[in-house]
């Protein structure tokens, strides 16, 4: 599973080569520090990290920080250990699980009952074994669950509302993440960009603000 395998409005996956070419045309290379100010899925920062750039990645959504820590973090992880845990969780029979907080709130809306029960169980299980995992391993499994949940959600790609239909039972399947083990770990932040820029330095700042912020800026300018 790659970092771009998540439904996300405004994802720049199809523009990566265009963005990279423009940075190169301006004379910047992998000796420079790349700062993704409003990183979203993190696909842009991840692309530059794969190209050998030292990256700084930031977003005020904690769920995005989780993905950054998994794909671009610096702590160690045991892939065999993670594969064993994921295989165990994938074999769970959701129909035999008890209701939990997640299924009580989200079943029948965003997910089928059995899918919601399994999501809720896995989330609680991950928290229960947190002290047996490294920081990277913890975020790795959370990211795998987050992506698996996003894939089957009864939405059009965001969670402001669910579709006006009964959610289908699709099955929750965690997958291993496709990590580049040779990249330079990113500096990862979950902060207000206005405050963060006062504390860090970079050579390249990629600024792709949320649509709402763009609309506010346009309103102010005109």
C-alpha positions as MATLAB code, in Angstrom:
seq = 'XXXXXXXXXXXXXXXXXXXXXXXXXXXXXXXXXXXXXXXXXXXXXXXXXXXXXXXXXXXXXXXXXXXXXXXXXXXXXXXXXXXXXXXXXXXXXXXXXXXXXXXXXXXXXXXXXXXXXXXXXXXXXXXXXXXXXXXXXXXXXXXXXXXXXXXXXXXXXXXXXXXXXXXXXXXXXXXXXXXXXXXXXXXXXXXXXXXXXXXXXXXXXXXXXXXXXXXXXXXXXX';
ca = [
       0.000    0.000    0.000;
       1.415    3.349   -1.042;
       0.925    6.736    0.560;
      -1.378    7.901   -2.253;
      -3.827    4.986   -1.815;
      -6.299    7.120    0.102;
      -9.306    9.035   -1.166;
      -8.563   12.680   -0.449;
     -10.014   15.763   -2.097;
      -7.203   17.867   -3.544;
      -4.567   15.126   -3.622;
      -1.688   16.094   -5.916;
      -0.698   12.592   -7.038;
      -1.220   13.389  -10.734;
       0.822   16.602  -10.478;
       3.944   15.201   -8.828;
       6.155   15.163  -11.911;
       5.001   18.678  -12.844;
       5.816   20.012   -9.365;
       9.183   18.256   -9.332;
      10.121   19.570  -12.777;
       9.363   23.147  -11.722;
      11.490   22.816   -8.603;
      14.369   21.424  -10.661;
      13.948   24.159  -13.295;
      14.391   26.765  -10.550;
      17.780   25.261   -9.748;
      16.972   23.291   -6.618;
      18.207   19.755   -6.046;
      18.415   17.115   -3.326;
      20.948   19.207   -1.399;
      18.063   21.534   -0.551;
      15.413   21.193    2.182;
      11.815   20.773    0.978;
       8.991   22.021    3.228;
       5.418   20.881    2.504;
       3.465   23.442    4.522;
      -0.080   22.058    4.137;
       0.845   18.469    3.352;
      -2.546   16.724    3.235;
      -1.942   13.101    2.246;
       1.805   13.757    2.214;
       2.242   12.559   -1.376;
       4.262   15.612   -2.433;
       6.680   15.447    0.497;
       6.990   11.687    0.076;
       7.814   12.124   -3.618;
      10.615   14.573   -2.834;
      11.867   12.359   -0.012;
      12.088    9.490   -2.509;
      14.177   11.803   -4.704;
      16.669   12.284   -1.874;
      15.506   15.615   -0.440;
      15.445   16.312    3.277;
      11.773   17.066    3.922;
       9.690   18.910    6.474;
       6.032   17.945    6.510;
       3.161   19.599    8.350;
      -0.616   19.402    8.620;
      -3.051   20.366   11.342;
      -5.038   17.129   10.952;
      -3.660   14.554   13.379;
      -4.831   11.725   11.117;
      -2.448   13.013    8.454;
       0.413   13.145   10.953;
      -0.202    9.449   11.653;
       0.401    8.638    7.985;
       3.537   10.827    7.882;
       4.974    9.014   10.899;
       4.364    5.665    9.179;
       5.730    6.551    5.736;
       8.334    9.190    6.604;
       9.142    8.602   10.279;
      12.543    7.782   11.680;
      12.029    5.141   14.383;
      12.698    1.456   13.718;
      10.108   -1.148   12.832;
      10.019   -4.924   12.515;
       8.281   -5.793    9.248;
       7.924   -9.485   10.122;
       6.283   -8.561   13.432;
       3.889   -6.175   11.702;
       3.013   -8.754    9.048;
       2.147  -11.266   11.770;
      -0.123   -8.776   13.553;
      -1.843   -7.720   10.322;
      -2.435  -11.331    9.253;
      -3.948  -12.089   12.656;
      -6.295   -9.096   12.485;
      -7.344   -9.849    8.905;
      -8.484  -13.338    9.967;
     -10.977  -11.971   12.496;
     -14.578  -13.069   11.914;
     -16.450   -9.780   12.279;
     -19.807  -11.513   12.762;
     -18.527  -13.008   16.039;
     -17.322   -9.693   17.484;
     -19.293   -7.717   20.046;
     -20.570   -4.231   19.367;
     -18.169   -1.468   20.360;
     -18.061    2.309   20.359;
     -17.239    2.514   16.664;
     -19.989    0.163   15.544;
     -22.588    1.864   17.736;
     -21.814    5.281   16.223;
     -20.910    4.542   12.603;
     -22.628    1.317   11.539;
     -25.572    1.715    9.177;
     -24.166    5.071    8.083;
     -20.543    4.977    6.997;
     -20.066    1.200    7.325;
     -21.993   -2.037    7.588;
     -22.429   -3.421   11.098;
     -19.813   -6.154   10.722;
     -17.273   -3.858    9.065;
     -17.777   -1.270   11.811;
     -17.391   -3.906   14.533;
     -14.114   -5.072   13.034;
     -12.779   -1.528   12.620;
     -13.655   -0.716   16.225;
     -12.144   -3.952   17.535;
      -8.882   -3.438   15.616;
      -8.592    0.156   16.822;
      -8.973   -0.935   20.438;
      -6.578   -3.844   19.894;
      -3.867   -1.545   18.526;
      -4.184    0.698   21.564;
      -4.021   -2.337   23.833;
      -0.650   -3.479   22.432;
       0.821    0.012   22.076;
       3.440   -0.571   24.774;
       4.758   -3.565   22.790;
       5.256   -1.534   19.638;
       7.847    1.024   18.600;
       6.564    4.475   17.721;
       6.860    3.672   14.003;
       5.135    0.294   14.384;
       2.209    1.891   16.235;
       1.669    4.509   13.545;
       2.234    1.893   10.830;
      -0.684   -0.288   11.964;
      -2.890    2.745   12.594;
      -2.167    3.936    9.063;
      -2.968    0.525    7.616;
      -6.302    0.591    9.454;
      -7.001    4.176    8.389;
      -6.411    3.347    4.726;
      -8.455    0.132    4.942;
     -11.305    2.071    6.552;
     -11.186    4.814    3.945;
     -11.296    2.269    1.113;
     -14.662    0.808    2.149;
     -16.383    3.861    3.637;
     -19.869    4.729    2.363;
     -18.750    8.189    1.215;
     -17.525    9.986   -1.907;
     -14.074   10.527   -0.425;
     -14.605   12.749    2.598;
     -16.389   12.214    5.883;
     -18.549   15.297    6.190;
     -21.496   13.049    5.336;
     -22.270    9.492    4.264;
     -24.110    8.434    1.121;
     -27.885    8.125    1.269;
     -27.890    4.351    0.920;
     -27.368    1.316    3.096;
     -23.629    0.651    3.371;
     -22.482   -2.615    1.822;
     -20.479   -5.144    3.777;
     -17.108   -5.055    2.024;
     -14.719   -6.542    4.557;
     -11.885   -4.806    6.373;
      -8.455   -5.802    5.078;
      -5.271   -4.324    6.473;
      -2.292   -4.216    4.138;
       1.445   -3.802    4.523;
       2.772   -0.362    3.657;
       5.208    0.231    0.826;
       7.986    2.083    2.638;
      11.216    3.406    1.180;
      13.789    2.286    3.728;
      16.515    4.490    2.232;
      14.866    7.907    2.523;
      16.044   10.573    4.908;
      13.394   10.708    7.671;
      11.235   13.820    7.567;
      10.776   16.402   10.293;
       7.081   15.900   11.070;
       4.772   18.533   12.539;
       1.103   18.805   13.465;
       0.931   22.553   13.985;
      -0.555   25.833   12.822;
       1.531   26.707    9.782;
       1.575   30.411   10.740;
       3.391   29.548   13.966;
       5.559   26.773   12.543;
       7.171   28.952    9.862;
       8.598   31.164   12.598;
      10.592   28.249   13.998;
      12.032   26.395   11.010;
      14.127   27.044    7.922;
      13.938   25.497    4.452;
      15.079   26.184    0.898;
      11.803   25.288   -0.805;
       8.323   25.904    0.588;
       5.514   24.129   -1.217;
       2.309   25.922   -0.203;
      -0.968   24.294   -1.193;
      -3.492   25.642    1.325;
      -6.921   24.088    1.908;
      -9.658   25.237   -0.475;
     -11.503   27.040    2.296;
      -8.389   29.062    3.111;
      -7.957   29.944   -0.570;
     -11.533   31.219   -0.678;
     -10.933   33.345    2.425;
      -7.756   34.821    0.906;
      -9.579   35.636   -2.348;
     -12.363   37.305   -0.389;
      -9.841   39.415    1.507;
      -7.924   40.393   -1.652;
     -10.958   41.336   -3.722;
];
